[in-house]
Amino acid sequence: MIEKLTYCETENTYPYRNLAEEAYLTFHVEKGECILFLWQNRQTVVIGKNQNCWKECRVSQLEEGGGYLVRRLSGGGAVFHDLGNLNFTFCVREEDYDVSRQMDVILEAVRLLGIEAEKTGRNDITADGRKFSGNAFYRSGGCCYHHGTLLVDVDQRKMAEYLQVSKEKLESKGVNSVRSRTVNLKELNPLITVDALKDALRKAFGMVYSLPVQPLAPERMDSAEIGRLQQKFESHSWKYGRPIPFQHGMAQRFAWGDVQLQFQVNCGRVTDVNVFSDGMEQDFLSALPELWKDCPYDAASLCCAMDQYRGENGGDQAFSQTLSQTFSQTLSQTLSQMKEDIASLLRANL
């Protein structure tokens, strides 16, 4: 049960440091505590853990313009950050993880600023039918985070310039551009500022949990450990992903997201695999390369390996079902449906 609310805010805008601090807070959250971390990045595209950066982002254009490519720990799709965007993270132990309640903090905060919003889709919050917040989730070793964006006054021209959203993804949302499906909160209330939103979030945090909100004690932050985490997020291999000389590839978009599979095969056996996806089940997707390595390169063997994973990791499915209670239209197709869809893709291509 949540008994302690902790608030943490940073003025740093270097994205790799912010992701390091977010990870550190997640791995060091105390039992019975919920931490609300607020942060901003300067001109950054953040991709999901399992995404192909070259497919989701115009990487050269971004970096030539002084921007940063960042790969986060959570699954989901690519987002654009600038100083017109405010990011939030709820860090909590798994037994106290409650997406619905955490979402209520966001909804209550914007309501305090005169905007009525609702949860829609698998991970979005919308107002006036358009998205101003995308959310993603991460879990490791009994610690969890739920984080997301809040578009206050984002440069939507640059958002459209740097994000390379597929035509199929846009069509699945019934829109023709990334700009047409998003809205800045400032459009809905011209008086909103980032600072005003921070104040509203801090107030809503205490209201939703009915507890006082205390600032994070500075001595809880270990600079050396945060520095090591920062180096990981800055590293070339983490940012861009591990390239392999693949021989066989297949891709398809499903209701839960898109997936791209790349196989390197020798003597009929899989020697290496890349899996790219914006699906939310990042643990399952991240496990596939190791599951499939040394498997016979046929659909039956690859599907059997996925079945074995499901049998040994029932907790992941239970966790997905918990999330699906929050997003009724989307996360209901979780690990089971993803496995079935990927199996169909394999059978159609092998």
LUMTI-736774 format. One line per field, with one value per residue: x, y, z of N, C-alpha, C in turn; residue number from 1; residue in three letters. Coordinates in steps of 0.001 Angstrom, whole numbers. Each point is the difference from the previous one (the first is absolute). Layout:
<atoms>
npx: X|...
npy: Y|...
npz: Z|...
capx: X|...
capy: Y|...
capz: Z|...
cpx: X|...
cpy: Y|...
cpz: Z|...
pos: NUM|...
code: Ala|...
</atoms>
This chain:
<atoms>
npx: 842|-386|1111|748|-219|814|391|347|709|334|1006|625|533|1123|-507|1279|227|-1010|338|1236|-412|-745|988|853|-907|-166|1302|-222|-1155|-449|-144|-1200|943|-504|902|-268|565|290|59|977|-167|1197|-839|-894|392|-1005|705|-955|110|-1057|53|-193|1069|563|-867|270|1260|-25|792|459|-1226|-409|1000|-203|-1243|955|-828|-733|585|-1107|529|-1276|-279|-1014|-1061|-736|-599|409|657|-466|1162|-552|402|-785|764|-892|1016|-776|413|-815|782|-177|-148|246|85|557|383|-508|-28|-1152|529|1076|-793|-673|1263|269|-1072|282|1270|-327|-797|1001|482|-1182|659|-1049|560|411|16|811|-390|1129|303|-1125|205|-1290|-71|-1289|97|948|1111|130|-267|1235|-379|968|387|565|551|680|192|-1282|741|-834|-130|-722|347|72|-498|178|-710|837|1166|-121|1189|-1241|547|770|-1079|-698|968|57|-1294|314|-1227|-158|-251|390|968|218|-79|719|485|-236|1317|378|209|1255|48|-713|796|760|6|396|266|1010|-274|-100|1110|-92|-585|-64|830|1253|343|-1036|422|1246|-446|-723|1073|767|-904|-149|1311|24|-764|575|1176|-557|1182|796|470|1058|893|621|496|791|166|-1235|486|396|802|769|-1025|-465|1255|44|-1176|470|1144|-839|-789|1204|175|885|422|-175|523|934|219|-63|822|-730|845|-1245|-526|-809|-938|-799|-1107|-713|-1099|-133|-1086|930|309|1148|432|1311|127|1244|218|1039|160|455|90|-951|964|-762|821|-901|-537|-716|-559|-693|-472|-1196|-64|-996|-97|773|-425|-1198|-96|491|-876|-684|930|16|-1344|173|1002|540|-1195|-583|371|-980|-1189|-82|1297|-136|-1131|624|1035|-897|-531|1248|286|-1145|363|1190|-797|-759|998|676|-666|180|1259|22|-606|903|934|-475|-92|1140|512|-1310|317|1048|398|-1291|614|359|652|-1161|-607|979|-1|-1331|76|1004|-684|-1076|739|485|-1186|-356|1136|-242
npy: -1190|995|291|167|1299|-208|1250|-156|1088|16|880|-1172|276|-537|-550|-264|1182|541|-746|409|1238|-85|-631|906|962|-589|-187|1243|-145|562|-1014|-36|242|1155|-14|1301|-349|1305|-38|672|-298|399|334|-909|-1065|-457|-1097|-914|-813|-462|1317|14|611|-713|-868|324|293|1247|-1023|-41|219|-885|-846|183|-58|-766|-907|-724|-1142|-432|-1106|-140|-265|831|-751|-255|1115|645|882|1222|413|1116|1243|-241|-1031|-507|-686|-1044|-433|-1055|15|-1322|-651|-1210|-263|1196|-680|1182|-463|-554|-263|-491|-585|-339|-135|-562|-798|-197|-136|-602|-735|1|-254|-568|-1162|-453|-1075|-949|-1219|-128|-972|-507|1282|524|1302|245|1123|247|-1315|758|-621|121|-1302|-492|-1228|-389|-1297|-168|-1198|-18|-1263|14|751|1025|385|1094|232|1310|475|1308|81|932|156|-1241|77|46|1091|184|-155|641|910|-289|-74|-1256|474|-1330|-95|-1281|525|977|-868|-749|1261|-198|241|1182|463|-13|1099|-657|-917|1102|397|1238|-184|708|-869|-827|472|1167|-101|-1228|-232|-305|1172|521|-745|362|1225|-99|-516|875|922|-394|-119|1044|626|-581|143|1208|457|416|990|-825|1015|-464|-705|1064|-374|-148|1019|-1127|1046|-824|-510|1209|312|-1149|300|1216|-590|-805|996|490|-1272|-143|-1083|724|1130|-565|-821|-1296|446|-733|-788|487|-1217|-77|730|397|612|423|717|-106|-421|-815|121|509|-935|34|-1122|-93|-970|-432|-731|-1077|-752|837|613|574|891|845|893|818|562|668|787|564|-1333|-26|-1246|948|-593|-262|1208|486|-900|416|951|-9|102|802|470|-528|638|-1143|411|-345|245|-1333|-15|1045|-515|-1152|703|643|-1173|-416|1126|-100|-1274|574|870|-754|428|-133|-1129|-365|429|-614|-1008|274|170|-1121|-96|636|-692|140|976|-52|147|-120|504|-901|-610|-497|1167|590|-1005|45|1337|-57|-956|743|1021|-766|-527|1275|72|-1120
npz: 0|-803|654|-1090|-190|-1025|17|-1280|-98|-1292|58|130|-1175|497|-1089|-264|532|-674|-1054|254|251|-1091|-632|448|-196|-1175|-114|466|-634|1103|840|-559|-925|-393|-978|-2|-1156|-1|-1344|-617|-1289|-396|-964|336|-670|732|-240|-254|1027|-634|-123|-1319|506|-979|477|1261|-324|-431|286|-1251|-411|909|-238|-1295|476|554|-531|830|-316|599|520|315|1254|-111|-272|-1101|-419|-1099|758|-213|535|459|205|-1035|335|832|518|226|1180|105|1075|-46|1143|-500|1306|-196|-1061|-339|-1246|367|1186|-577|-880|1094|376|-1181|31|1286|-345|-1150|786|888|-1215|272|-61|-656|532|-848|554|-1034|-825|-456|-307|-469|194|-187|-705|-60|319|566|-324|1329|206|-213|348|813|58|1206|30|1153|388|-300|-819|-3|-1254|71|-1260|-233|-1129|130|-1124|378|-570|-429|-588|-440|-490|1079|739|-931|162|1307|312|-227|171|75|-1289|200|767|-867|-1005|837|51|-1303|-93|-538|1225|490|-765|-889|588|84|1274|-35|1286|-468|-966|1031|542|-626|1196|-539|1006|-290|520|-659|-1030|276|263|-1123|-562|605|-275|-1280|79|806|-900|-1040|629|185|-436|985|-730|89|13|-1070|985|-180|1268|-441|-671|-590|-32|703|661|208|262|658|533|205|351|627|432|272|327|-968|628|1126|-441|-747|1017|102|-945|-816|-655|2|-92|1056|-573|955|-388|1018|-230|1324|602|522|-1295|-417|-860|129|-707|482|-892|722|-1098|653|-1112|-329|707|905|-544|-487|840|-750|1055|-911|957|-177|52|892|-473|532|1118|-503|-560|1142|443|-1064|-138|1322|12|-1041|721|-1077|-143|-393|-1201|820|-501|-141|-305|-802|-440|-71|-432|-753|-333|-108|-632|-647|-162|-246|-635|759|794|-1147|-228|1269|-154|-1177|618|949|-918|-501|1323|-199|-993|115|-853|811|1256|-378|-1080|898|940|339|-216|657|876|8|90|875|612|-194|421|967|256|-110|715|670
capx: -842|760|-33|924|88|1243|17|1356|-1|1362|146|847|-713|819|-889|600|32|-1365|-381|785|-619|-1273|300|503|-1136|-814|665|229|-1240|-186|-1275|-1060|252|-186|772|-362|1195|-311|1237|-120|1133|115|4|352|-938|142|-622|-228|1149|139|-242|1054|86|48|-1358|-894|510|974|1104|1021|-597|-99|1321|600|-659|371|-890|498|-762|42|-784|-406|-147|-1368|-426|-834|432|905|-575|890|59|741|-285|-1444|-556|357|-52|-253|241|-385|857|-711|184|-1002|-1222|-786|-128|-1411|-10|-1216|157|1041|-630|-908|795|119|-1322|-373|867|-470|-1325|257|352|-1171|-94|-529|744|-378|927|-453|987|795|905|-118|-973|-440|-937|-589|207|1387|940|1015|872|229|509|673|104|1203|43|1200|379|-990|-154|-716|-322|-999|401|-681|199|-1102|276|-475|179|1036|143|-549|680|1180|-487|-304|1230|928|-638|-271|-1109|-418|-1332|-925|-285|-897|-1307|-664|-541|-965|524|961|1313|235|-460|-1464|-548|486|-408|661|-933|-110|-1075|-1265|-8|1186|688|801|1453|622|47|-1362|-316|740|-717|-1251|331|371|-1240|-835|665|-470|-1461|-402|445|-416|1192|875|1072|1275|1075|1026|1222|1126|977|-430|506|1402|514|851|-856|-734|963|152|-1225|61|899|-736|-943|781|821|-411|-713|-1342|-808|-302|-322|1094|-222|447|-146|-1127|-271|-1434|-753|-1455|-577|-1449|-645|-1142|-785|793|1191|680|1155|928|890|1149|665|1216|-175|1115|-282|-1383|-239|92|1234|-186|-1349|-409|-1454|-356|-1441|-491|-901|211|547|1422|711|-206|689|1445|409|-67|1280|671|-840|65|1373|318|-1196|-182|-684|-1319|-1038|-402|1019|7|-1241|150|823|-869|-911|773|177|-1267|-211|932|-79|-1402|-94|-63|-1360|-831|294|-662|-1433|-221|7|-1131|-1164|34|-235|-917|-52|1305|893|-674|797|1316|1012|-586|-304|1250|590|-771|221|1366|-11|-618|963|1044|-533|-255|1235|995
capy: 1190|1237|757|1119|629|763|822|319|819|347|1056|-538|-305|-945|-1159|-1230|150|-143|-1411|-647|322|-721|-1402|-75|149|-1213|-1122|310|403|-774|-674|895|1356|334|1184|719|663|885|294|462|-214|948|-539|-1412|-1057|-1148|-1179|-1117|-888|-976|605|261|1466|516|-73|866|1359|487|108|946|1330|349|238|1157|1174|148|-790|-1237|-1241|-685|-1228|-145|-1368|-487|-247|1041|699|1136|1295|1157|872|1249|647|214|-1267|-400|-1444|-457|-1418|-553|-1121|-673|-1453|-698|-289|1232|565|178|906|800|1066|892|780|967|1179|825|524|997|1170|843|508|1179|1072|300|-863|-1346|-956|-1397|-1038|-638|-855|-872|721|1430|858|955|1071|490|-1009|-79|-510|885|-792|-1414|-655|-1288|-694|-815|-785|-815|-332|448|1451|382|1400|420|1356|518|1366|949|1046|1315|920|-661|404|-1127|-66|-843|-1345|-647|-61|-1023|-1306|-649|-895|-746|257|-986|384|1146|-439|-758|983|809|1333|-20|496|13|1289|63|-813|487|1356|625|464|1455|275|-175|1033|817|436|-1095|-7|-1195|166|-158|-1421|-643|278|-760|-1415|-206|91|-1149|-1175|-111|-155|-1345|-987|468|-2|1157|-197|460|39|-1033|430|-43|-1046|-1295|-158|-420|541|-983|-991|686|188|-1272|-172|978|-536|-1025|641|737|-893|-195|-1272|106|963|-341|-1413|-866|-406|-1330|-199|-924|-621|-178|980|44|1055|179|765|-647|902|404|731|-628|-839|-290|-1082|-213|-1244|-486|-1450|-786|-1438|-256|411|1437|380|1318|546|1328|190|1405|135|1005|-679|357|-1135|45|-1164|-1099|307|-47|-1388|-815|-353|-1071|-1203|-561|-298|-1421|-765|-255|1131|-336|638|-842|86|1349|146|-838|763|1021|-688|-348|1247|311|-952|263|1396|347|1299|1065|68|574|1426|585|44|1122|1209|21|525|1450|363|-1068|-236|-232|-981|-1292|-884|66|-993|-1109|431|284|-1283|-565|790|-244|-1359|79|648|-982|-1052|549|372|-1067
capz: 0|-58|1250|-92|-1316|-150|-1217|-455|-1216|-407|-999|-1058|-1246|-778|79|519|1458|507|-6|1055|1282|24|300|1376|915|-113|668|1416|677|1219|164|456|-499|-1414|-362|-1223|-536|-1120|-707|-1381|-898|-1105|-1374|114|-368|888|-596|895|160|-1084|-1306|-968|3|-1368|-535|766|138|-975|952|-458|55|1416|589|-667|566|1404|843|601|-96|1291|112|1401|494|-212|-1366|-572|-1195|57|356|-124|1170|78|1274|86|476|1360|198|1368|281|1298|382|1085|65|-797|748|115|-1351|-330|-1140|16|986|-495|-1061|618|380|-1207|-333|1004|-175|-1109|388|822|-933|-825|-1180|223|-826|192|-435|-1232|-637|859|898|-262|661|-1007|318|-1246|-1033|-458|1002|564|874|-278|1199|-162|1278|144|1229|154|1366|976|-79|-1226|-256|-981|-365|-1176|-449|111|-976|444|-1131|-796|-1400|-763|-1299|188|303|-1276|-784|491|161|-1277|332|-1183|-527|586|1376|-42|-482|1061|934|-720|-271|-1107|383|1434|525|65|1091|1288|355|1136|1028|-131|-947|699|1036|-305|1211|548|-160|576|1456|523|-66|1084|1249|-26|179|1407|776|-341|565|1379|31|-429|986|1338|851|-233|-982|544|-1004|109|697|-954|320|-535|-1366|-66|-1265|-685|-633|-1067|-1076|-727|-791|-1091|-1020|-745|-915|-1000|-815|-1393|-161|583|-751|-1394|-153|-442|-1388|-423|-1445|-66|-1289|-179|776|-161|827|-116|1062|639|841|1174|-427|-1136|332|-1091|397|-871|379|-645|37|-513|6|419|1382|258|695|614|-226|443|105|178|189|933|928|1398|748|-333|538|-944|-1244|249|233|-1214|-626|727|-123|-1349|-412|-193|-383|-1426|-629|-523|818|1135|1062|552|774|1197|946|600|931|1198|761|660|1081|1098|418|213|663|-988|-505|1050|42|-1160|253|909|-813|-921|689|-149|-1384|-385|-1434|-603|581|101|-873|626|-353|-756|-1362|-679|-369|-1108|-1209|-479|-545|-1325|-874|-294|-874|-1331|-675|35
cpx: 887|-197|841|50|1240|8|1434|-93|1440|-34|896|-834|814|-672|612|114|-1393|-456|762|-619|-1343|219|462|-1147|-877|605|201|-1259|-217|-1353|-1015|152|-386|739|-573|1208|-417|1293|-303|1281|20|120|496|-1092|310|-746|-185|1160|233|-185|1265|93|-76|-1386|-914|384|933|1264|1015|-507|-76|1366|720|-602|282|-867|634|-949|190|-858|-321|-107|-1366|-275|-833|677|891|-748|1060|-99|683|-440|-1453|-729|484|-163|-247|355|-505|887|-615|367|-1183|-1304|-908|-248|-1460|-103|-1214|125|1051|-541|-929|736|116|-1333|-422|831|-497|-1405|146|356|-1108|-176|-528|679|-478|1102|-575|1099|799|845|-87|-966|-344|-911|-513|289|1418|937|943|962|67|690|663|372|1230|-38|1276|263|-954|-201|-614|60|-1068|379|-722|353|-1245|332|-621|69|1131|16|-451|601|1231|-402|-262|1252|872|-625|-406|-1096|-505|-1426|-1021|-384|-954|-1397|-759|-625|-960|459|1027|1349|126|-501|-1512|-574|498|-485|849|-1052|-207|-1062|-1367|-169|1263|792|907|1481|537|20|-1380|-399|745|-726|-1284|256|355|-1254|-882|555|-487|-1498|-418|363|-374|1139|799|1118|1273|1058|1012|1230|1197|985|-426|558|1495|565|821|-849|-805|922|206|-1232|-5|887|-677|-914|711|681|-603|-840|-1411|-885|-465|-391|1145|-251|469|-170|-1137|-258|-1492|-734|-1484|-549|-1498|-495|-1220|-738|809|1254|644|1191|811|993|1112|761|1298|-7|1220|-329|-1387|-312|208|1278|-108|-1360|-44|-1521|-246|-1518|-319|-1019|362|644|1496|774|-75|797|1518|512|103|1367|712|-790|225|1415|251|-1233|74|-818|-1266|-1046|-337|990|-1|-1254|73|822|-824|-965|707|204|-1271|-242|866|-129|-1448|-178|-93|-1423|-926|196|-692|-1489|-348|-35|-1241|-1273|-78|-341|-865|54|1297|794|-687|671|1436|880|-560|-248|1272|657|-718|252|1399|96|-608|949|1101|-503|-220|1268|1046|-527
cpy: 1253|789|1265|505|884|694|361|750|344|1110|-447|-299|-908|-1366|-1252|47|-204|-1461|-781|260|-720|-1465|-160|80|-1253|-1152|237|515|-908|-695|994|1428|107|1302|585|832|818|466|441|-299|1069|-764|-1442|-859|-1200|-1168|-1081|-981|-888|598|126|1514|572|0|1033|1474|338|357|1055|1432|505|396|1176|1302|191|-789|-1302|-1162|-759|-1258|-206|-1478|-593|-254|1164|729|1195|1288|1085|849|1309|693|464|-1245|-264|-1504|-316|-1478|-320|-1215|-656|-1480|-698|-238|1221|660|33|1036|922|1180|1013|886|1070|1258|953|647|1098|1265|892|533|1243|1215|259|-857|-1366|-960|-1407|-923|-660|-894|-792|783|1517|689|1104|1061|537|-940|-138|-320|1099|-760|-1430|-625|-1328|-528|-909|-699|-820|-224|507|1496|364|1506|107|1429|455|1442|822|1176|1310|986|-513|546|-1169|-95|-903|-1432|-762|-186|-1184|-1380|-547|-1042|-673|351|-944|387|1182|-411|-763|928|962|1416|-91|599|-2|1303|20|-809|430|1426|479|471|1507|397|-51|1005|834|436|-1077|197|-1309|99|-178|-1469|-774|183|-817|-1489|-311|14|-1223|-1293|-229|-238|-1436|-1053|371|-86|1276|-361|621|46|-1122|573|-132|-1135|-1380|-270|-295|409|-1019|-1037|622|233|-1264|-278|952|-510|-1067|658|784|-917|-228|-1261|67|901|-545|-1453|-758|-445|-1436|-102|-991|-486|-98|994|-72|1052|75|866|-751|1012|523|787|-678|-817|-236|-1029|-142|-1229|-171|-1513|-682|-1476|-307|371|1506|292|1370|549|1453|42|1471|112|1182|-605|290|-1121|-137|-1197|-1179|239|-76|-1425|-810|-312|-1150|-1304|-698|-390|-1512|-855|-376|1132|-478|507|-821|132|1368|245|-811|732|1093|-619|-337|1233|331|-921|278|1395|453|1352|1147|153|626|1507|712|136|1113|1300|86|487|1511|430|-1071|-328|-552|-1125|-1322|-1011|82|-1142|-1130|392|308|-1295|-592|756|-219|-1411|-5|623|-976|-1064|511|255|-1106|-1253
cpz: 0|1292|-61|-1442|-44|-1353|-345|-1322|-335|-1035|-1144|-1245|-917|97|611|1533|586|14|1058|1372|149|365|1446|1005|-18|777|1496|698|1206|21|553|-478|-1470|-255|-1289|-418|-1214|-645|-1425|-767|-1075|-1320|-97|-622|880|-622|1060|-32|-1218|-1394|-838|-175|-1414|-637|662|-56|-1158|779|-420|106|1440|562|-656|518|1472|957|456|-305|1306|-79|1485|380|-331|-1474|-524|-1136|259|330|-151|1260|-377|1283|118|467|1424|115|1465|99|1397|252|1233|2|-675|759|138|-1352|-417|-1110|31|957|-447|-1129|574|449|-1197|-341|966|-171|-1132|281|856|-860|-1021|-1230|408|-966|296|-480|-1254|-540|1000|991|-143|955|-987|603|-1330|-1166|-503|1161|495|915|-490|1192|-330|1383|13|1350|30|1477|1064|44|-1360|-211|-1072|-341|-1261|-285|296|-917|473|-1160|-886|-1425|-881|-1400|110|340|-1293|-854|406|149|-1355|212|-1269|-412|624|1422|45|-429|1076|1038|-682|-275|-1110|333|1508|615|187|1145|1366|242|1175|993|-90|-1027|681|1133|-180|1225|594|-316|588|1525|633|12|1084|1335|81|216|1448|887|-241|574|1430|96|-308|1041|1434|1011|-244|-971|543|-1107|233|695|-945|264|-490|-1398|32|-1366|-785|-730|-1143|-1193|-819|-866|-1188|-1132|-836|-1027|-1095|-1008|-1380|-150|580|-856|-1343|-191|-635|-1444|-248|-1521|-264|-1429|-299|889|-295|940|-225|1153|486|874|1183|-364|-1194|486|-1267|512|-1034|502|-782|185|-609|164|600|1439|165|778|664|-408|453|26|279|124|890|957|1446|812|-261|551|-968|-1281|172|165|-1290|-620|698|-103|-1331|-434|43|-270|-1482|-616|-703|987|1230|1156|664|852|1297|1062|671|1000|1305|877|777|1177|1210|581|148|646|-980|-529|1041|77|-1159|240|978|-772|-869|662|-135|-1417|-660|-1481|-570|607|292|-931|499|-466|-859|-1449|-773|-476|-1207|-1300|-570|-587|-1410|-1013|-406|-980|-1431|-784|-20|-684
pos: 1|2|3|4|5|6|7|8|9|10|11|12|13|14|15|16|17|18|19|20|21|22|23|24|25|26|27|28|29|30|31|32|33|34|35|36|37|38|39|40|41|42|43|44|45|46|47|48|49|50|51|52|53|54|55|56|57|58|59|60|61|62|63|64|65|66|67|68|69|70|71|72|73|74|75|76|77|78|79|80|81|82|83|84|85|86|87|88|89|90|91|92|93|94|95|96|97|98|99|100|101|102|103|104|105|106|107|108|109|110|111|112|113|114|115|116|117|118|119|120|121|122|123|124|125|126|127|128|129|130|131|132|133|134|135|136|137|138|139|140|141|142|143|144|145|146|147|148|149|150|151|152|153|154|155|156|157|158|159|160|161|162|163|164|165|166|167|168|169|170|171|172|173|174|175|176|177|178|179|180|181|182|183|184|185|186|187|188|189|190|191|192|193|194|195|196|197|198|199|200|201|202|203|204|205|206|207|208|209|210|211|212|213|214|215|216|217|218|219|220|221|222|223|224|225|226|227|228|229|230|231|232|233|234|235|236|237|238|239|240|241|242|243|244|245|246|247|248|249|250|251|252|253|254|255|256|257|258|259|260|261|262|263|264|265|266|267|268|269|270|271|272|273|274|275|276|277|278|279|280|281|282|283|284|285|286|287|288|289|290|291|292|293|294|295|296|297|298|299|300|301|302|303|304|305|306|307|308|309|310|311|312|313|314|315|316|317|318|319|320|321|322|323|324|325|326|327|328|329|330|331|332|333|334|335|336|337|338|339|340|341|342|343|344|345|346|347|348|349|350
code: Met|Ile|Glu|Lys|Leu|Thr|Tyr|Cys|Glu|Thr|Glu|Asn|Thr|Tyr|Pro|Tyr|Arg|Asn|Leu|Ala|Glu|Glu|Ala|Tyr|Leu|Thr|Phe|His|Val|Glu|Lys|Gly|Glu|Cys|Ile|Leu|Phe|Leu|Trp|Gln|Asn|Arg|Gln|Thr|Val|Val|Ile|Gly|Lys|Asn|Gln|Asn|Cys|Trp|Lys|Glu|Cys|Arg|Val|Ser|Gln|Leu|Glu|Glu|Gly|Gly|Gly|Tyr|Leu|Val|Arg|Arg|Leu|Ser|Gly|Gly|Gly|Ala|Val|Phe|His|Asp|Leu|Gly|Asn|Leu|Asn|Phe|Thr|Phe|Cys|Val|Arg|Glu|Glu|Asp|Tyr|Asp|Val|Ser|Arg|Gln|Met|Asp|Val|Ile|Leu|Glu|Ala|Val|Arg|Leu|Leu|Gly|Ile|Glu|Ala|Glu|Lys|Thr|Gly|Arg|Asn|Asp|Ile|Thr|Ala|Asp|Gly|Arg|Lys|Phe|Ser|Gly|Asn|Ala|Phe|Tyr|Arg|Ser|Gly|Gly|Cys|Cys|Tyr|His|His|Gly|Thr|Leu|Leu|Val|Asp|Val|Asp|Gln|Arg|Lys|Met|Ala|Glu|Tyr|Leu|Gln|Val|Ser|Lys|Glu|Lys|Leu|Glu|Ser|Lys|Gly|Val|Asn|Ser|Val|Arg|Ser|Arg|Thr|Val|Asn|Leu|Lys|Glu|Leu|Asn|Pro|Leu|Ile|Thr|Val|Asp|Ala|Leu|Lys|Asp|Ala|Leu|Arg|Lys|Ala|Phe|Gly|Met|Val|Tyr|Ser|Leu|Pro|Val|Gln|Pro|Leu|Ala|Pro|Glu|Arg|Met|Asp|Ser|Ala|Glu|Ile|Gly|Arg|Leu|Gln|Gln|Lys|Phe|Glu|Ser|His|Ser|Trp|Lys|Tyr|Gly|Arg|Pro|Ile|Pro|Phe|Gln|His|Gly|Met|Ala|Gln|Arg|Phe|Ala|Trp|Gly|Asp|Val|Gln|Leu|Gln|Phe|Gln|Val|Asn|Cys|Gly|Arg|Val|Thr|Asp|Val|Asn|Val|Phe|Ser|Asp|Gly|Met|Glu|Gln|Asp|Phe|Leu|Ser|Ala|Leu|Pro|Glu|Leu|Trp|Lys|Asp|Cys|Pro|Tyr|Asp|Ala|Ala|Ser|Leu|Cys|Cys|Ala|Met|Asp|Gln|Tyr|Arg|Gly|Glu|Asn|Gly|Gly|Asp|Gln|Ala|Phe|Ser|Gln|Thr|Leu|Ser|Gln|Thr|Phe|Ser|Gln|Thr|Leu|Ser|Gln|Thr|Leu|Ser|Gln|Met|Lys|Glu|Asp|Ile|Ala|Ser|Leu|Leu|Arg|Ala|Asn|Leu
</atoms>
